Amino acid sequence: MIDVLSLFSGCGGLDLGFEQVGDYHTVWANDFKHEACESFKMHFGNVIREGDIEAIDPYNDHTIPNCDLILGGFPCQDFSIIWKQPGLNGSRGNLYKSFLRFVDAKKPKAFVAENVKGILTANGKKAIKQIIEDFQNIEPGYVVIPHLYDFANYGVPEYRERVLIVGIRSDTGFDFHHPRPTHGNGDGLLPFVTVGDAFRGVEKVPFNNEHLKIKARTEKVISLIPEGGNFTSIPQDSPYYVKGMISHVYRRVKLDEPSKTIIAQGGGGTWGYHYPENRPLTNRERARIQSFPDDFVFYGSTTEVRRQIGNAVPPVGVHAIAKALKPLFFDKYEHVDLENKLRELKSMPFTQRYQLIMHL
């Protein structure tokens, strides 16, 4: 088995995606949110420690096992392009350094860190440059290869752009390459998985599937918005016009396409809305969009479950990268001089290296 440490685990979407492809097993995890930890426990067992990661010492805490791989999604709010974007200057922006400490202490063969697209532009691109440099300088050296994914291109019924930062320990000689898309409109690709595909039979699922109560006016507002539309579909002179700051406001799904990105929080009008029914999506519908299986039950209130689902990595979206990494842990690959590649990457102008992030 491939032993995995999980950081900033949330409800466990990233862990689930890796475990679904086989051979990966989470042996220790951490999150500070009680409800997310309870959800995690229901599916992965009592391996998660609830609490502040900054208070945990991975160098001297001998209850934390060694591992082959570290997974995690350090908090993204300070990098998000939806909200303000203080980046490394925000209250959560430097929490990646806790991830850094665990990698330095445990020296895994590889790590995978997930974050929002905004991390690529935060602080005038200085944030991603600093993060790459900090990880690659951990002894004995890590070849750090970030890439921007759209999970719709990997079988998730949702357009969801996220950065996956992969680090390979340089003494392994494993020449990792991010996997190419499996779904889309091009030749040789499987068709996109759509919302209609995802919702098939969802009404029969008994868990996390309650309908929200909404006001009659809200129902009327939704009824004026066509399939795939949002608040901008309502004329400004209409008595039901709603002023929105982001495109998520009163966004209805389009059944023959992947969904727009599911978000974790926000005020009225940001839940995501059904079509043809004039109502918010249930959390189970949101979980289907995020590619969670129906037997994955979430613990907590409706709002808290929404947060867990919206913050999660869609499990199916990381199947390809989990498969691409697997040969590393069974020594089934042709060894290359990674230390030379690391030297080349360090000497490369960052503008050139940035282009490698954006293109396979």
N, C-alpha and C positions, 0 to 999 in steps of 0.2 A: 504493500500500500504506500501511497504518497502522502506523507504527513503534512498537514496544512495548519498554519496559524492564521487566524482571521482577525483583522483589526477594523474598528469602526464598522462592525458587522451588520448593524441594523437587524432586520428580520432574517437575513441570510440569503438574499437573492444570488449574490456572487458565489457563495459557497455551494448553493444548490446547483447552479449551472455546472460547476466543476465536478461535483459528485455525480451528476446525471450521466456524464460521459464514462464513468467507471474509474476505479483505482485511486481516486482522490478521497481523502478522509480528513475532516476537520478535527483536530485534537485539542485545540484551545482557541478561545475567541474572547472578544471584549467589546462592550458597548456601554454607554452611560445611561441609556434610556430604558426604564424598567419594562415597559410594554413590549418593546422590540426584543429585549432579552427573553421575555416569556414566550414570544412567538418563536424565537430561535430554539429555545429548549424543546419545544414541542416536536421539532423536526430533526434536531441534531443531538439531542441529549444534553445532559447537564455539564457541558464543557465551556459554557460562556461565563465570564466574570463580569458582573455588573459594577460599573464604577468609572471614575475619571482616569483615562489612559495616562495622563500626565503624572498621576500618582503611582504608577506601576513602574518598577525598575526591572527591565528585562535582563540586565546584566547579573543581578544578584538574587532575583526571585527564582528559586530552584523548582517552584511548582509549575513554571512555564516550560513545557517540553521543547526539545530541539525539533527542527522541522526541515522539510525539503523545500517548502514553498510558503511564502507569505502573501496573503490576499488582503485587500481592503480598499475602501473608498473614503479617504480623509475628507472632512466636511467641505462642502462645495459652495456654501452660500456666499462667501467672500469672493468667489471667482465667477459667480453666475451673472450672465448678461441680462437676465430678467430683472434682477434687483440691482442695488448699488454694487459696485465692483471694486472694493478697496484692496482686493488681492492679499498680498503678504502683509499689508498694513492693517488688515482687519483683525477682529478679535479671534477668529478661527483660522485665519490664513496660514499661520505658522504651525498648525497642528500636524502638518506633514512631517515635522521634525520628530514627532513621536513614532511615526512609521519608520523614519530614518533610524531611530535608536534601536528598534526591534530588528531591523535588517543588520545593523552593525553588531548587535549582540548575538544573533543566531546564525548569521552568515548562510542563509539559505542558498540553494543552487539558483533560485529565481524568485522574483516577486512580481506581482501585478497590482498596480494601483489605479483606481478609477476616479475620474473627476469630470466636471462639466467642460464643455467646449470653451467657456470663458477663461479657463486657466491658460489658454494659449495666447491670450492678448492682455491679461491682467498686468498692471504696472508696466505698460508699454513693452510687453513680451519679456520683461526682466524676471517675472515670477517663474515661468517655465524654464528659462535659462538657469536660474539659481537652483531650482529643484533638480534638474538634470545633473548639474555639477555636483551638488551635495550627494546624490545617490551614487554617481560614478566614482566618487573619491573614497567610498567606503572600502577598506581593505578586504580582500586583495585587489579590488577593482570590479566594477560592474559595467557591462555594456548596457546602456540605458536607451531604449527604443520606444518612444511614445508614438502613438498613431491615433488619428481622429476616426472613430467608427460611427456609422449610422446603423443602429441595430436592425432597422428594417431590411438592410442588405444581408442580414444573417438570420433571417427567419422569424423575426419578431413582428407582430402586427402593429407596429408603432414606429413612426419616424422619431428617433431619439439619438441625437448626436452626443457622444461621450468620448473622452480621451482615455485610452488604456496605456499606461506607462509600464512597459515590461523591462525588467532588469535581469540580466543573465550574468552570473559570477564568471569572471574572465578565465579562471583556471579550469572551467568545465570544457571549454572548446566547443560549445554548442552554438552553432550559427543560426540564431532564431530569425525568422521572417514572419511578419504579421500575415495571417491568412487572407486570401482574397475573398471578396463577397461571394455568397452562395445564392442570393436571391436578387431579383431585379428584372429589368426589361431587356437586358442584353442577351446575346447569343450564349447558349450553354448555361444560363442561369435559371434556377427555379423561379416561378412567379412569386411576387410578393404575397405574404400572408395578410389577408385583409381583416378589417373589423368584422365584416359579415362572417368570415371563417371563424374568428375568435368567439363570436357570440352564439354560435350554433349550439342550442341546448342549454345555454347558461341559466335559463329560468328554472331549471330542475336542480341546481346546486343549492344545498341547504345552508352553506356556511358563508358568513359575511356578505349576504345577498339582500339585505333589507333595503327597501325603498325609503328615500328621504322624504319627509313631509315638506311641501313647499307652498307658498302663498298663491292665491289665484292669479295675482298680477304676474308673478314669476312664470307661472304656467303659460300665461298669455304671451309674455315676452318670448319664451322659447318657441311658441307656436308660430311666431312671425319670422323665425330664422330658418332658412332652408337647410337641407342636408349638406353638411360640410361647412356651413356658414358660421358667422359669429356676430357679435353685437353690431358690427358695421353694416350688417344686412338690413337693419331697421332704419328707416329715414329719420333724419334729425328733427323733422317737424312732427313726427309721430308722438302721441302722448306716452307711448311705451319705449321711447328712445332711451338707451342706456349709454352713459359715457364710460368708456373703458380705457385703461392705460396700456394693457397688453393684449395680444391677439387671443389669449386663452379665455377672455371674458365671453361667456355664453357661446363657447365653441361647441358645435354639434358634430358628431362623428359622421363620416362618409363611409357607407357600408362596403363599397367596392375598392377601398384603398386602406393602407395602414392608417392608424390613428395619428393625429398630431401628438406631441409629447404630453404625457400625463405628468402633472406637477403635484407636489406634496402638500402645499398649503396655499392659502390665499383667501380673500374675502368673498363676498357674494358674487356669484357668477363664474367662479373659477373651478367648479367641480368637474367639468366635462359633461356633455349632455347627449342624451340618447337621440336616435332617430329610428323609426318615426314617432316613438312615444315622446310626449312633451314632459320630460323629467330629467333630473340629474342621473348620471350613471351610478349604479350600485358599486360598492367596493369589489364585489366579485367580478363585475364587468371590467373594472379597472385592473384587477389582478389578471384577468384573461388577456387584456391588452398588453400587460407587462410579462406575459408568457408563463405565469405561475400555474402549476397544475391545480385542479379543483380540490385535491385533498390537502393542499397547503392552507392551513387555518391560521388566521391572524388574531392575536390577542389584543383587546382594548376596545375603547369606544369607537364609534363610527369615524370621528375626526382623527383619532389616533391611528386607526387602521389605514385611513386615507394617507396619513403622513408616511407610514411604513411602506406602503405600496409605491407612493410617488418618489420616495428616496431610494428605492431598491434598484439594483442592477437587474435587468430582465434575464432570467437564467438561460433561456435559449440563445440569447445574444452572445454568450461567452463560450458556447459549445466549441466553436471552431478554434478559438485560441487555446482552450483546454486541451483539445486534441493535438494542436501544433506543438504544445509544450511537453506532451507526455513522453516522447522518446528520450528527453533529457534525463528523466528519472530512472530509466531502465537501461541507460547506456547503449541505446540502439541508434547511433548516429555516427556520421563521419566527423572526426575531430578536426577543428581548424585552429589557427593561431588567433584566438580572440584577444590576447593581450596586445598584439600588433594592431588589431582593429580598434581597440580602445584608444591606443595612442593616436591613431588616425582621426578618430572622432574628436578627441580632445583638441587636436591641432586645427580642426576644421573651423572656418568662420561660422559664427552662429547663424548668419543669414542663410548659408548653404544647408546647415543642419536642420534649420526650421523647415526647409522645403521637404526634407526627408520625412518629417512628421506628417505633412499634409498629403503626401503621395506615396502609394505603395511602390 
